[in-house]
Amino acid sequence: MAFQFKIQLAGMTDPKIWREFVVNENITFHDFHYIIQICMGWENYHMYQFSPTGYGSYPCMELKTSDSDAEFSPISNLKKGYELTYDSSKAKLSDYFSAKGQKITYIYDFGDDWKHVISLKKIWPDATDHPMVVAGGGKCPPEDCGGVWGYENLIKTVSDPKDPEYEDMREWLGMKEGDVWDAEEFDMVEVNKGLGQNKSELFINGLE
């Protein structure tokens, strides 16, 4: 089977930043994280977690590392519905999702605190050959820009030549003379190329 999800960056309304994409139901949450990074336009600089509504809600899926403080539970407990913490490199989407309309929250970068709401829109009977984006809108914020408030301020700053931070902000973004920051921009073709260039087989069958 394949799952079609909609993901939207919480707190952003102008513009709304969202994607719809299809992945196979047997990938791990860690694979899912990588696919989301490409679909949204993030650069995988920071840690992440999945949980029903964000911090303090369970079950929670995060990557188990050598310095992890959390106590990780066997995946068999996730299948039983136990509200514990699980290793995202072992927990699969099908261990959590089973019905259209189910939601989960994806938090990326615990400093800037980017919260994404993910909902399962469709369940397809057949597997997909590769992950793909089917719709979307809004330009992904740059990394380390200060969260939702910082990005909203960035959009205003680079759009106003009279702003005292205009030149510094453009330089920080690597913008050249004549460049325009289009907050509505989203190139679905380029995103799908990115998914293909990043060895989509690994996203389907498990990242190495």
QUIPE-V161349 format. One record per residue. N is the residue number from 0. RES is the residue in three letters. PHI is phi in radians with two decimals (none if undefined). OMEGA is omega in whole degrees, -180 to 180 (* if undefined). D_FIRST is the distance of its C-alpha to the first C-alpha in whole Angstrom. Layout:
n/res/phi/omega/d_first
N/RES/PHI/OMEGA/D_FIRST
N/RES/PHI/OMEGA/D_FIRST
This chain:
n/res/phi/omega/d_first
0/MET/none/176/0
1/ALA/-2.26/179/4
2/PHE/-1.91/172/7
3/GLN/-1.88/-177/10
4/PHE/-1.95/165/13
5/LYS/-2.01/177/17
6/ILE/-2.11/179/19
7/GLN/-2.35/178/23
8/LEU/-1.31/-176/26
9/ALA/-1.22/176/28
10/GLY/1.60/179/32
11/MET/-1.65/179/32
12/THR/-2.07/-178/33
13/ASP/-2.45/6/35
14/PRO/-1.60/168/32
15/LYS/-1.33/-179/29
16/ILE/-2.05/-172/27
17/TRP/-2.62/176/23
18/ARG/-2.53/165/20
19/GLU/-2.05/-176/17
20/PHE/-2.62/-176/14
21/VAL/-2.08/176/10
22/VAL/-2.43/176/9
23/ASN/-1.34/-173/6
24/GLU/-1.29/-175/6
25/ASN/-1.73/178/8
26/ILE/-1.39/178/11
27/THR/-1.42/176/14
28/PHE/-1.15/176/16
29/HIS/-1.22/173/18
30/ASP/-1.03/-180/16
31/PHE/-1.01/177/15
32/HIS/-1.00/-179/19
33/TYR/-1.09/180/20
34/ILE/-1.12/177/17
35/ILE/-1.05/180/19
36/GLN/-0.97/-179/22
37/ILE/-1.25/-179/22
38/CYS/-1.06/-178/20
39/MET/-1.36/-176/23
40/GLY/1.93/176/26
41/TRP/-1.29/-175/27
42/GLU/-2.08/174/28
43/ASN/1.03/179/27
44/TYR/-1.53/-165/31
45/HIS/-2.30/177/30
46/MET/-1.33/-176/28
47/TYR/-2.66/169/26
48/GLN/-2.72/173/24
49/PHE/-2.02/175/21
50/SER/-2.81/-174/22
51/PRO/-0.99/-176/22
52/THR/-2.32/-180/25
53/GLY/2.00/-175/27
54/TYR/-0.88/176/30
55/GLY/1.48/178/31
56/SER/-1.87/-175/27
57/TYR/-2.39/7/25
58/PRO/-1.24/-179/23
59/CYS/-2.10/177/23
60/MET/-1.96/176/21
61/GLU/-2.51/-175/24
62/LEU/-1.35/178/25
63/LYS/-1.40/179/27
64/THR/-2.17/-177/30
65/SER/-1.13/-180/33
66/ASP/-1.91/179/35
67/SER/-1.17/178/32
68/ASP/-1.56/-174/34
69/ALA/-1.23/173/31
70/GLU/-1.69/-174/31
71/PHE/-1.61/-177/28
72/SER/-1.73/176/26
73/PRO/-1.04/-178/24
74/ILE/-1.08/178/20
75/SER/-1.02/179/21
76/ASN/-1.27/176/22
77/LEU/-1.14/179/20
78/LYS/-1.11/179/18
79/LYS/-1.50/177/21
80/GLY/1.57/-179/21
81/TYR/-1.25/-176/24
82/GLU/-1.53/-176/25
83/LEU/-2.30/178/26
84/THR/-1.80/-175/26
85/TYR/-2.29/178/23
86/ASP/-1.30/-176/23
87/SER/-1.18/178/20
88/SER/-1.42/179/20
89/LYS/-2.05/-180/19
90/ALA/-1.28/-180/17
91/LYS/-1.76/178/13
92/LEU/-0.98/-178/11
93/SER/-1.20/175/9
94/ASP/-1.32/-177/13
95/TYR/-2.00/-176/14
96/PHE/-1.60/178/12
97/SER/-2.54/-175/11
98/ALA/-2.54/176/12
99/LYS/-0.96/179/13
100/GLY/1.73/178/16
101/GLN/-1.11/-178/16
102/LYS/-2.23/172/18
103/ILE/-2.64/179/19
104/THR/-1.88/178/22
105/TYR/-1.99/177/22
106/ILE/-1.87/180/26
107/TYR/-2.11/180/27
108/ASP/1.23/-176/30
109/PHE/-1.26/174/32
110/GLY/-1.54/177/35
111/ASP/-1.25/171/34
112/ASP/1.10/178/32
113/TRP/-1.39/-178/29
114/LYS/-1.81/180/27
115/HIS/-2.05/176/24
116/VAL/-1.75/-177/22
117/ILE/-2.03/178/18
118/SER/-2.22/178/16
119/LEU/-1.46/-175/13
120/LYS/-1.57/-177/14
121/LYS/-2.56/172/10
122/ILE/-2.09/-180/7
123/TRP/-1.62/-177/6
124/PRO/-1.19/-177/5
125/ASP/-1.88/177/5
126/ALA/-1.24/176/5
127/THR/-1.68/-180/8
128/ASP/-1.21/-178/11
129/HIS/-2.84/176/12
130/PRO/-1.14/-180/12
131/MET/-2.63/173/14
132/VAL/-1.58/-179/17
133/VAL/-2.00/178/17
134/ALA/-2.92/177/20
135/GLY/2.95/179/22
136/GLY/-2.93/176/26
137/GLY/1.56/-180/29
138/LYS/-1.42/178/30
139/CYS/-1.14/176/29
140/PRO/-1.09/174/32
141/PRO/-1.26/177/34
142/GLU/-1.06/171/33
143/ASP/1.04/180/36
144/CYS/-1.69/175/37
145/GLY/1.77/178/38
146/GLY/1.34/-176/35
147/VAL/-1.02/-179/35
148/TRP/-1.05/-179/38
149/GLY/-1.11/-180/39
150/TYR/-1.24/177/37
151/GLU/-1.06/178/38
152/ASN/-1.18/178/42
153/LEU/-1.07/-180/41
154/ILE/-1.03/179/40
155/LYS/-1.15/-176/43
156/THR/-1.12/-176/45
157/VAL/-1.32/178/44
158/SER/-1.72/-175/45
159/ASP/-2.23/-180/48
160/PRO/-1.02/180/51
161/LYS/-1.47/180/53
162/ASP/-1.16/-178/51
163/PRO/-1.08/-180/53
164/GLU/-1.75/-175/50
165/TYR/-0.96/-176/49
166/GLU/-1.17/-180/50
167/ASP/-1.10/-179/48
168/MET/-1.17/179/45
169/ARG/-1.11/179/45
170/GLU/-1.14/179/46
171/TRP/-1.06/180/43
172/LEU/-1.42/-178/41
173/GLY/1.32/-178/42
174/MET/-1.42/178/43
175/LYS/-1.79/179/45
176/GLU/-1.02/-179/48
177/GLY/1.64/178/46
178/ASP/-1.20/178/43
179/VAL/-2.17/176/41
180/TRP/-1.51/-179/39
181/ASP/-1.66/-176/36
182/ALA/-1.19/180/34
183/GLU/-1.57/-172/32
184/GLU/-1.10/171/31
185/PHE/-2.73/-178/28
186/ASP/-1.93/-177/27
187/MET/-1.12/-180/23
188/VAL/-1.09/-180/24
189/GLU/-1.15/179/25
190/VAL/-1.11/179/23
191/ASN/-1.17/173/20
192/LYS/-1.11/179/23
193/GLY/-1.08/177/23
194/LEU/-1.08/180/19
195/GLY/-1.20/-178/20
196/GLN/-1.24/-179/23
197/ASN/-1.71/173/22
198/LYS/0.95/-174/20
199/SER/-1.02/179/17
200/GLU/-1.04/-180/16
201/LEU/-1.20/180/17
202/PHE/-1.25/-179/15
203/ILE/-1.43/-170/12
204/ASN/-1.78/-179/13
205/GLY/1.97/-179/16
206/LEU/-1.21/179/19
207/GLU/-1.53/*/22
